[in-house]
Amino acid sequence: MPRIFDFGGREVERSITVAGLRALRQAGRRVAQATAETADEAAAAEAAGIEMVVCRAANVARVREGSRRVFVTAALGFADAVTGDEILRTAFSAITSGADAVITGRGFDTVRMLANERIPVMGHLGFVPRKSTWVGSIRAVGKTAAEAVELWDQFRRLEDAGAFAVECEIIPAALMAEIHRRTALVTVSLGSGAEADVIFLFTSDICGESARLPRHARAWGKLAALHQQVRDARIDALTAFRREVDGGSYPGKAEIAAIADEELQGFRAAVDSAKQ
């Protein structure tokens, strides 16, 4: 496992680095990426052998409490940082807290600004949910030759702006394969087929927590049912507590502290004499 200094100046081990991601294609390897917003989710990802996680920029420190080894990409929210100064401040805060890269769906000028500071930047192309009004619906992007050419131009512009990687969301698999062969960007496939350097799914989908599973996702767990069992068990326990409070059976003798009779009598005498 490679050792590096992170952006906070700490000597650390990482499951993979930017240089390692760039070398994946030559090595004929792919790695996996999931989401993590808590220490528990990050620890589970590391224990499962998942090399990369994505989290909100504000949660980097919490995620690092769960794993010191996974490659963490911090998402810069559209509303969290708006001006150039705010974006830089948020990005530097994320990487000095332990993130290895940042991801943004903003324009090429924003990518260029971050890359000029030698911050590893991942872009987001294809179907970008927050910009879906431009494509009119939740759908694959690049299904016509004209749209595919336009998408390829965006890949080239993103690379020219200095990004090292790109999240490729819901791009037709055959087109993704063609782009993957032609771009120097590290490709991260979310619903865009297997021809990419990194295969990405949301942890909530993987673990069976999502209310609706996207077409491109698969669930390997059944956490939604377990969460419901926990909610039901919590209500059952609280209902029983309330019932026994009402009936007077809680607290019982085993759940209260005792005082010797003579000590209680001494208390009464002292209080009563003080009244006189």
Buried (B, 14 or more C-beta within 10 A) or exposed (E): EEEBEBBEEEEBEBBBBBEBBBBBBEEEEBBBBBBBBBBEBBBBBBEEEBBBBBBBBBBBBBBBBBBBBBBBBBBBBEEEBEEEEEBBEBBBBBBBBBBBBBBBBBEBEBBBBBBEEEBBBBBBBBBBEEEEEEBEEEEBBBEEEEBBEEBBEBBBBBBEBBBBBBBBBBBBBEBBBBBBEEBEBBBBBBBBBEBBBBBBBBBBBBBBBBEEEBEBBEBEBEBBEEEEEEEEEEEEEEEEEEEEEEEEEEEEEEEEEEEEEEEEEEEEEEEEEEEE
